[in-house]
């Protein structure tokens, strides 16, 4: 199990486009990913669940990844890149 905390840095938070990008990025990786904000946990492979987090700019998301070591590492790297870029790929398609 891999755990990490990531901060939402983009102005509009995790809304529809960033949620879709997260789900799309995790689709083919055999891991379970849970996002938690203020004690509320959701499956990160569901757009609707991610929207329920209501994660605005500045929110800290606690992430739990469960899978094989390599898949956990790959997933953590993908999520770090998405969060650190402010989900820019969601807007540059």
Beta strands, then each sheet from edge to edge (+ up, - down):
strand 1: 2-7
strand 2: 31-37
strand 3: 40-43
strand 4: 60-67
sheet 1: 1+ 4- 2+ 3-
end
